[in-house]
Amino acid sequence: MSCDLPLKIRKGDDGSQAMVGNFACYCLFSTKDPHRVYTGYTNNFARRLKEHNTSSKGAKHTHEGRPYVPLIIVSGFKTRKEALRFEKNMKKRRCSKRTYGVLGRMSTLLVNLRRKDWKGKQLRVLCKFRMERLQQMCKPKDKEIKSEFVFSPFTQ
């Protein structure tokens, strides 16, 4: 199936250059247990990732399974309220297949970007997985999504 998303490939983006705009919503996954995924929002992704992996300031959920690495970073939100609303929708798992873990978050990302709230917004989506995985989940109406997708596969 062909995918009409505005795709770009950028190598070597570790998430430190991930954010555009004031706020971002992100999904992290554990390198020890890939089914353990955490979703949150922030105004400083690099600081927040460090907190999740090293300090007690990180969410309790991320104390087990450290270290965590970025899976998806959606940035370009102008307000905290927008980022929180997107985060809430990412946690709902609205996809029809009820897939959990990494695949579940990927399909939920597309479901949320198809919604009228986000379809016309110019968001930047940094994906730390292979582009082919997302292309397999695309639908013809995804060409209406205005977000920019940047792929930088995770390397350990």
Sine and cosine of phi, psi and omega as CSV:
sin_phi,cos_phi,sin_psi,cos_psi,sin_omega,cos_omega
0.00,0.00,0.69,-0.72,0.03,-1.00
-0.99,0.10,0.46,-0.89,-0.05,-1.00
-0.87,-0.49,0.78,-0.62,-0.05,-1.00
-0.98,-0.19,0.33,0.94,0.04,-1.00
-0.94,0.34,0.51,-0.86,0.04,-1.00
-0.97,0.26,0.99,0.10,-0.14,-0.99
-1.00,0.00,0.65,-0.76,0.13,-0.99
-0.74,-0.67,0.50,-0.87,0.04,-1.00
-0.88,-0.47,0.82,-0.58,0.05,-1.00
-0.77,-0.64,0.79,-0.61,-0.02,-1.00
-1.00,-0.09,0.55,-0.84,0.15,-0.99
0.99,0.12,0.14,0.99,0.05,-1.00
-0.99,0.11,0.94,-0.33,-0.07,-1.00
-1.00,0.01,0.08,1.00,-0.03,-1.00
0.96,-0.26,-0.30,0.95,-0.01,-1.00
-0.93,0.37,-0.45,0.89,0.05,-1.00
-0.97,-0.24,0.33,0.95,-0.20,-0.98
-0.95,0.30,-0.56,0.83,-0.19,-0.98
-1.00,0.05,0.70,-0.71,0.27,-0.96
-0.82,-0.57,0.55,-0.84,-0.08,-1.00
0.99,0.12,-0.14,-0.99,-0.10,-1.00
-1.00,0.03,-0.52,0.86,-0.10,-1.00
-0.72,-0.69,0.39,-0.92,0.03,-1.00
-0.64,-0.77,0.48,-0.88,0.17,-0.99
-0.94,-0.34,0.64,-0.76,-0.08,-1.00
-0.64,-0.77,0.41,-0.91,0.14,-0.99
-0.83,-0.55,0.76,-0.65,0.05,-1.00
-0.92,-0.40,0.45,-0.89,0.15,-0.99
-0.73,-0.68,0.48,-0.88,-0.04,-1.00
-0.98,0.20,0.70,-0.72,0.07,-1.00
-0.98,0.21,-0.30,0.95,0.04,-1.00
-1.00,0.06,-0.55,0.84,-0.02,-1.00
-0.65,-0.76,1.00,-0.04,-0.09,-1.00
-0.87,0.49,-0.25,0.97,0.05,-1.00
-0.99,0.13,-0.18,0.98,0.01,-1.00
-1.00,0.00,0.94,-0.33,-0.05,-1.00
-0.83,-0.56,0.65,-0.76,0.01,-1.00
-0.83,-0.55,0.70,-0.72,0.03,-1.00
-0.88,-0.47,0.71,-0.71,0.01,-1.00
-0.44,-0.90,-0.12,-0.99,0.07,-1.00
-0.67,-0.74,0.33,-0.94,-0.03,-1.00
-0.31,-0.95,0.23,-0.97,0.17,-0.99
-0.94,-0.33,0.01,1.00,0.04,-1.00
-0.50,-0.87,1.00,-0.07,-0.13,-0.99
-0.91,0.42,-0.69,0.72,-0.05,-1.00
-0.87,0.50,-0.69,0.72,0.03,-1.00
-0.90,0.44,-0.70,0.72,-0.07,-1.00
-0.91,0.41,-0.65,0.76,0.03,-1.00
-0.89,0.46,-0.67,0.74,0.03,-1.00
-0.88,0.47,-0.66,0.75,0.04,-1.00
-0.88,0.47,-0.68,0.73,0.01,-1.00
-0.88,0.47,-0.59,0.81,-0.11,-0.99
-1.00,-0.03,-0.35,0.94,-0.13,-0.99
-0.77,-0.64,-0.47,0.88,-0.14,-0.99
-0.93,-0.38,0.14,-0.99,0.05,-1.00
-0.98,0.18,-0.12,0.99,0.01,-1.00
-0.97,0.26,-0.35,0.94,0.04,-1.00
-0.90,0.44,0.35,-0.94,0.01,-1.00
-0.86,0.51,0.56,-0.83,0.02,-1.00
-0.82,0.58,-0.57,0.82,-0.04,-1.00
-0.88,0.48,-0.46,0.89,-0.05,-1.00
-0.99,-0.12,0.10,0.99,0.05,-1.00
-0.94,0.34,-0.59,0.81,0.08,-1.00
-1.00,-0.02,0.57,-0.82,0.06,-1.00
1.00,0.02,0.14,0.99,0.02,-1.00
-0.90,0.44,0.54,-0.84,0.07,1.00
-1.00,0.05,0.42,-0.91,0.07,-1.00
-0.97,-0.26,0.57,-0.82,0.04,-1.00
-0.79,-0.61,0.42,-0.91,-0.01,-1.00
-0.93,0.38,0.63,-0.77,0.12,-0.99
-0.94,-0.34,-0.76,0.65,-0.02,-1.00
-0.64,-0.77,0.71,-0.70,0.13,-0.99
-0.77,-0.64,0.90,-0.43,0.02,-1.00
-0.96,-0.29,0.91,-0.42,-0.02,-1.00
-0.82,-0.57,0.15,-0.99,-0.03,-1.00
0.91,-0.41,0.10,0.99,0.04,-1.00
-0.98,0.19,0.75,-0.67,-0.03,-1.00
-0.99,0.12,-0.47,0.88,-0.04,-1.00
-0.82,-0.58,0.38,-0.93,0.06,-1.00
-0.88,0.48,-0.63,0.78,-0.03,-1.00
-0.87,0.49,-0.68,0.73,0.04,-1.00
-0.88,0.48,-0.72,0.69,-0.03,-1.00
-0.90,0.44,-0.65,0.76,0.02,-1.00
-0.90,0.43,-0.64,0.77,0.01,-1.00
-0.91,0.42,-0.66,0.75,0.03,-1.00
-0.91,0.41,-0.68,0.73,0.03,-1.00
-0.85,0.52,-0.71,0.70,0.01,-1.00
-0.85,0.52,-0.68,0.73,0.03,-1.00
-0.93,0.37,-0.54,0.84,0.05,-1.00
-0.92,0.39,-0.50,0.87,-0.02,-1.00
-0.99,0.14,-0.25,0.97,-0.08,-1.00
-0.97,0.25,-0.36,0.93,-0.04,-1.00
0.81,0.59,0.92,0.40,-0.03,-1.00
-0.99,0.13,-0.04,1.00,-0.04,-1.00
-0.93,0.37,0.49,-0.87,-0.12,-0.99
-0.96,0.29,-0.38,0.92,-0.12,-0.99
-1.00,0.04,-0.10,0.99,-0.01,-1.00
0.78,0.62,0.72,0.70,0.01,-1.00
-1.00,0.07,0.66,-0.75,-0.02,-1.00
-0.95,-0.32,0.11,-0.99,0.04,-1.00
0.95,0.32,-0.52,-0.85,-0.09,-1.00
-0.88,0.48,-0.76,0.65,-0.01,-1.00
-0.88,0.47,-0.61,0.80,0.04,-1.00
-0.89,0.46,-0.67,0.75,0.00,-1.00
-0.93,0.36,-0.58,0.82,0.03,-1.00
-0.90,0.43,-0.72,0.70,-0.02,-1.00
-0.94,0.33,-0.58,0.81,0.05,-1.00
-0.91,0.42,-0.59,0.81,0.06,-1.00
-0.84,0.54,-0.76,0.65,0.00,-1.00
-0.90,0.44,-0.66,0.75,0.03,-1.00
-0.85,0.53,-0.70,0.72,-0.02,-1.00
-0.94,0.35,-0.64,0.77,0.01,-1.00
-0.93,0.36,-0.34,0.94,0.06,-1.00
-0.98,0.21,-0.33,0.94,-0.03,-1.00
-0.91,0.42,0.50,-0.87,-0.05,-1.00
-0.89,0.46,-0.46,0.89,0.02,-1.00
-0.88,0.48,-0.57,0.82,-0.15,-0.99
-0.91,-0.42,-0.30,0.95,-0.11,-0.99
-0.84,0.55,-0.64,0.77,-0.06,-1.00
-1.00,-0.04,-0.04,1.00,-0.04,-1.00
-0.99,0.13,0.55,-0.83,0.03,-1.00
-1.00,-0.02,0.98,0.18,0.03,-1.00
-0.99,-0.11,0.36,-0.93,0.09,-1.00
-0.93,-0.37,0.83,-0.56,-0.04,-1.00
-0.91,-0.41,0.95,-0.32,0.07,-1.00
-1.00,-0.02,0.86,-0.50,-0.04,-1.00
-0.93,-0.37,0.80,-0.59,0.00,-1.00
-0.97,-0.23,0.75,0.66,0.08,-1.00
-0.53,-0.85,0.14,-0.99,-0.06,-1.00
-0.94,0.35,0.66,-0.75,-0.01,-1.00
-0.84,0.54,-0.58,0.81,-0.03,-1.00
-0.87,0.50,-0.54,0.84,-0.02,-1.00
-0.90,0.43,-0.65,0.76,0.02,-1.00
-0.96,0.29,-0.61,0.79,0.00,-1.00
-0.87,0.49,-0.53,0.85,0.02,-1.00
-0.92,0.39,-0.40,0.92,-0.04,-1.00
-0.99,-0.10,-0.10,1.00,-0.07,-1.00
-0.93,0.37,0.48,-0.88,0.11,-0.99
-0.85,-0.52,0.36,-0.93,-0.03,-1.00
-0.82,0.57,-0.57,0.82,-0.05,-1.00
-0.96,0.27,-0.08,1.00,0.00,-1.00
-0.93,0.37,-0.21,0.98,0.04,-1.00
-0.91,0.41,-0.26,0.97,0.03,-1.00
-0.98,0.18,-0.24,0.97,0.00,-1.00
-0.94,0.33,0.79,-0.61,-0.06,-1.00
-1.00,-0.07,-0.11,0.99,-0.03,-1.00
-0.92,0.40,0.50,-0.87,0.07,-1.00
-1.00,-0.07,0.76,-0.65,0.03,-1.00
-0.97,-0.26,0.79,-0.62,0.05,-1.00
-0.87,-0.50,0.82,-0.58,-0.03,-1.00
-0.96,-0.29,0.77,-0.63,0.04,-1.00
-0.59,-0.80,1.00,0.03,-0.10,-1.00
-0.82,0.58,0.64,-0.77,0.00,-1.00
-0.92,0.39,0.73,-0.68,0.12,-0.99
-0.79,-0.62,0.73,-0.68,-0.04,-1.00
-1.00,0.05,0.00,0.00,0.00,0.00
